[in-house]
Amino acid sequence: MYLQQYFLACLSHASYLVGDEGSGRAIVVDPQRDVSAYLADAEAHGMRIEKVVETHFHADFLSGHLELAAATGAGICYGEPARAEYPICTLRDGERIELGDVQVEVWATPGHTPESISLVVSERGGAPEAVLTGDTLFIGDVGRPDLLGGAGLTAQEMARSLYHSLHDRLLTLPDTTRVYPAHGAGSACGRNMSTETSSTIGEQRRLNYALQPMSEDAFVAMVTEGQPPAPAYFAFDAARNHQRHALLDEESSVTMLSLDDVLARVERGAVVVDARSAGDYAAGHLRGSVNVGLEGRFAEYAGDVLAPDTAVVLVTDDGHEHEAMVRLARVGFDMVVGALREPLRAFMEHPELTERSSRISAAELVERRGSGMRLTILDVRNPGEHALGAIPGAVNIPLPQLTRRLDEVDTAHPVVLCCAGGYRSMIAASVLRRHGAADVSDLLGGYEAWRLASSAATG
């Protein structure tokens, strides 16, 4: 048996190559859009990819099923209720995929979505060795039933299906069975995921809060209440994964543009996405650009503040243009039209087109509030984070909701943006400035820095 996990940390996404090195037969499960790693590993181990199996229609990334099918001729497979614009095979509950001496049994495990499946992997005639659970069971959590559920099905109805998928199916596996989910900590597909990327059924039976003894009604209430807002691009990706679309060319280069070319693109509606660090962006950037740092969850947060059909011009540190383009493509944002050539030189030669960003320390914020200065404090963390502690008087608008709730932000007074550490607050500050807010600052170090500074000031 060959079972390789590929964990993409920037999207907290796990995918898998499963096969039998003896027979050379393999499948890929839940692939990311740039598929070269699967192709290289399959070739290195003498295996051919026969099927691409999706545990469900993903909402948080654009899958690589079309790319893999084009590269290998593999069929694309989903659970039985699935329908798509491209040719697919549907896998029935209990159906087996034979890979030489390796068997993959399909279990219908609806709840996160109606077509969700899990894949039980074993050697021929042996006990289950692993189960690939998609978004049904995570390490430390279970799938959300409220994300784009089936037509006509409520989150509560999906949650009841999830309860039975967990208790009547997955928890009947031996405790030694390895659990391999499709996501890990940081994903918006759950709220309490572990930083571990695999576990066992036995460990999850003991440690996963959502698998502890409780009634079905109690489970339904627990998994449908208090979920964080879904990122803004999820609906787009869920629809896109049902559709035919252009394939990603991993080797394509990004067109380098002069400043005049960039300005012409902006005049035609393009948005400049500055993917440098918050500190470098604050020191000087093109007026009207949006900062989403490449060092963080770049694609996810770009998807929160950009429309999917927006033409994008990139500003990056030298040599990172291609990385930024691929990472946007992983969530289906394919409209990168170029990148600014030598941005630092362009900013220095044209200071009239650039601006700096205001950043304030927690101590400065405490001092300003103590002086009676009127401020609008905007907290862009998720509601669960905000509920655990917040700056008094702060307005909570989670980042995924900001662009559609801009009219709720009082910009008549200086605005201070707050998040956990400063990454999301700078994104939000750049969005507000782009939409005309004049006096905007982000809080260095986020809420925790303010808490410590406030405690120090009060003795």
N, C-alpha and C positions, 0 to 999 in steps of 0.2 A: 504494500500500500504506500502510495505517495500522497501526502496531504500538506500543502504549503499555504500558510496564511500570509496575506499581503496587507499590512496595516498602513493606511494613508492618514497620518496624524493630523494634517491640516483640515481634514473633513471627518476625522474620527471614524473612518470607514474601513471595514475589513472585507476582503474578498479571498477567494480560494481557488487553487488548482488541485484537483483530486484525480488520482489515476492509479493505474497498475503498471509498474515499470516492466513487468514480465510480458504483458500483452501489448504494451504501448498505447493503451486506450485511456483517454482522460476527458474530464469536463472542467469548465470554469464556472464558478458560482459567484454571482453578484459583482461583475467586473467593473472597475473604474474605466473611464473613457479612454485614457491612454493605455494601450494594451500591450506595449512592447515587452514588458516584463513577463507576462504569461507566455508569449510566443517564444521568448528566449529560454525560459526554464523548461518548457515542454520539449523544445528541440534538444536542450542539453541532456535531458533524461530519456530521450528516445521515445517520446510520447506524441501522439497526435490528438488535438482537441476535437472531439466529436460533437459535443453539445455545449451550449451556453445556457445555464440554468439560472433563472431569476427567482429568488424566493418570493418576490412581489414586485409591483410597480413602485419603484423608489421615488421619493419626493425630494430628497436632499442632495442628489447628484444626478447627472446625466450618465446613464450606464453605457458601458462599452460593448453591448451585445451586437450592435450593427457593425462596429469596427471588427470585432472578432469573427463574426459570420463572414464578412467580406474577405478577411485575411485567411481563413481556414476552411470555409465551406460548412462550418458547424451549424446545426440547427439551433434555433432559439426556443427555449421551453419555459413555460409558466404553469402555475396551478390551474386546475380545470376551469374555474369561472373566467379566466382572463380572455380579453379580446384586444387585438392590436391592429394597426394599419399595415403592418408588415407580416410576412408569413411566420407563424409560430406553431409549435406543437404543445398540446396541453397534457399535463401529467396527472393521472388519476391517483386518488388516495390509495396507497398500497402498491402502486406500480414500482417495478424495480428497474434501475438502470444498471446493466451488466457491463463491467469494465474488467474483463478477464476474471481473476480471482477476487476482485473487489466488487462489492455490491452496494448500490446506493438506493435505499428505499424511500419513496416519497410519502410523506405524511401531510395531509391537509391540516393546517393549523391556523384557521382564520381568526381574526380579532384585530390585528393591526390594520389589515386590509382583508377584503373577502377572499382574495385569491392566494393569501399567504400560505406557504408550504415550509416544512422543515425537511432536511435530508439526513437520514440515518445511514451511517457508513460502517461497513463491516467487511471482514474477510469472509469468503464463501463458507457458509456453515457455522461461522463463529458468532459470538455475542457482539452486540453493537459496541463499536470502539469510539465513535464520535457522532455528534449530531450538529449539523449546521442549521442554526435556528432563525436566520434572517433577523427580522425585527419582532419576532414573537417573544423570545426570551433573551435578555441581555445578561451580562455579568453584573449582578446587583440590582437589576431592574427588569421590567417587562415592557413590551411595546405600548405605544400610545394608541388608544382606540379613537382618538378625536381628530386625527390628521387625515382629512380627505377620505372619509369612509365610503362605503359602497352607496350607490344611488338609492335614496329612500331609507337608508339605515342610520339610526341615531348613534351617537357615541356610546350611549348606554347599551344598545343592542350589540354593538361591536364588542363592548367590554364583556358581555355575557359569553359571546363566542370565544373571546380570549381566555376567559376563566376555564372553559371546558377544554380548550386546546392545551392549556398548561396542565391542568389536573387530570384530565382523562387521557392525555396522550404523552406529553413530554415527561411528566413526572412518573410515568410507568417504566421509563428506561432504567437500566441498572445504575446504581450510584456511581460506578466507575466510568460511565460514559463521558467522554470529553465534550464540553459545550463550546461551540465556536459561533458567536453571533456576527451580525453584519455591521455593528457599531460599538463604539466604546465611549469612554468619558469625554464629555464636551459636545456630543451630538444632541441636537434638539429633538431627536426621536425618542428620548427618554429624559428622566430628570434626576436619576440617582445612580448612574452607571459607574462601575468600578474602573480604575485605571488598568486593571488586568484585562487582557484581551482573550483569555480563555479560562475555563474552569471545569468543574465536573457537575453532573446532575446532583450528586450527594452534597457537594459544597453549596450549591444554590438552594437545595432543599433546606439546608440549615441556616444559611446566611442571608438569602435574598428576602427583603422585607415583604415583597409582593407575593411570596410563596408560602408565607406563614399561615397556620390554620385560621381560617375565617370563612364566614358565609359568602355565598355568591353575591348577595346584595352588598355586603361590606366591601368586597373586592371591587364591585362596580363603582361604588361611591369613591373609593380610594383612587382608582386609576382615571376617573373622569374629572376630578376636581383638582384645581391648583396647578394645572399643566402650564408651562411657560408658553408665551406666544410663538406660533410657528414663524420661522423666517419668511420674509416676504416673497422669496422666489420659489417656495415649495410648490405652490399651485402650478407654476409654469413648468417646473421639472417633472412633476407627476404627469401632466398632460403631454409633455415632450417625449417622455419615455414610452408613451403609447403610439407615437407617430414615427413615420419615416422622416429622416432629417439628414443633412449633409454629414459626411464622415469627417472625423478629426484627422488632420495630417500632422502627426507629431513632429515631422522634420521641417515643416514650413517655417520660414523666418518672418520676423516682424519688420515691416517697412519703417525705416528711420526717416523722420520728418524734420524739416527746418521749422523754426519758430513761425515763419510766415505760413507754412503749410498747416501747422497746428491751428493757428488763428483762423485760417480759412475753413478748416474742418469744424471748429467750434461755431463759426458763423452759420454753418449748415446744420447745427444741432448736436454735434458731438460733445461729450463730457470728458474732461481731462481727469483721469484717475492717477493721483500721485501715490505710488506704492512705496515710497521711501519711509523711513522711520518717522515717528511723530516729531522727534526733536529736529531732524533735518528739514521736515516740512515746515515746522514752525519758524525756522530760521530764514526761510524764503521760498516762495512757491508762486506759481502762476495764479493770478487772481481768478477766482471762480472755480478752481480745481477742488476735487474731493480727495481727502487723504484716507486711504485704507492701506495700512502697512503690510508689506509682503511678509514680514516676520511673524504675523499672527494668523488668524483664521481668515485669510485674505478673501478667498472666493465667497465664503458664507456671508461675510459682512458687506462685501461689495454687492452681493445679491440682495441685501437688505435695503440698500439705498439707491440702487440703479434699476431702471426698467430693463427687462431682458433684451428689448429691441433697440437699446440705446447704442449709438456708435461711440466707441471708447478710444481715446488717445492715452497712451501710458506715459508716465514719467517714472523712471526707475533708476536705481544705481546702475552703473555701467555693467552690461552683460546680463542683466536679469529680466530683459524684456520678454524673452521666450518663455521663461518660467512663469511670469505673470500671465502671459497669453494662455498657456496650457492650463494653469490653475483656474482661470475664468472659464475656459472651455469645459472643465470638469463639471461645472454647474450649468452648462448650456449657453453661456454668454459668449457667442461667437463673433461679436461685432467689433473686435479690436481692429482698428483701421491703421494703426501705426504707433510709433513711440517718438517722443521728442529727442532729437540728437543733441548730445552734450548739454544737458539741462542747466548745469551750474554756470556754464559759459553764457548760455542764453539769458539766464536771470541777471547775471552781472552786466551784460551789455544792454539790457532793456529793463532797467529798474522801474520804469513807469508802468510796466505790465505785471509787476510782482508785488507781493505783500508779505508781511510777517504775521504770525499768529500769536495771540496773547495766551500765556500759560501762567497760572498763579499757584503758589504753594499753599498747603493746608494752613500754615501759620498766617499767611496773608488773608486767606478767607476768614479765619477766625477773627482777625483784627478788623476787617471790613464789616463783618456782621456786628462785632462789638461796638463799632463806631456809630451804628444806626443806619449805615448805608443801605439803601433799598436795592435788593438784588433778586433776580429770578434764578433759583437753583433748580436745574433740570437734571434729574437722575435717569439715565438711560439703561439701567440694569433691568433685569426681569423682575416681575412682581415678587417672586419668592426671595430673591436677593434683597430687594427693598424692604420686605417685611422683617427680615432679620436685623435690620438696623439701617437708619437713614439720617441724613442731615435734616434737622427740624425745618419744616416748611417746604421741603423739596417736592417738586412735582415729578411724578414718576410716569414717564412715557418710554417704554422699552424701545430700543433701537429699531427692531423690525417694524414698529408702528410709526416711527417719527415722520417719515415723508408724507404720510397721509393725515398726520395730526399737527402739522406745523402751525395751523391757525390757533392752536391751544397754548402756544408758547408766548408768554408776555415779554415782548422785546422792547417795551417802553423803558425798561430798566436794564442795567447790565446783566447779561446772562452768564452763569457759570455752569459748565457741564460736568457731571460727575458719573463715574462708573466704578468698577472694582479696582482698576489699576491705571487707567489712563488711555488704554487703546481705543475702546468704544467711544469715550468722551471726545477724543480728537476727531474721530469720524463724524460724530454728531455736530461738533463745533464747525467743521468744514461745511457740512450740509446747511447749517443755519446761515453761515456767511454767504454761501452760494445763493441762498434765497433771500438775501437782503438784510439780514440782521447785522447791525453795525458794531455793537459792543459785546463780543463773545469771547469767553476764556474757557479753557479746560483746566480741570483740577489735577495737578500733578500728584500721582500716588493714589488717587481715587478716595473712596469712602474711608478705607482703613487709615490712610494718612490723616484725613480730617478727624477721625475719632481720636487718634493719638494726640494730635495737636490741640483738640478741644479739651481733652482730659488734662493735658499739661497746663493749659491756660487757666483752668478752674482749680488747679492744685489738687 
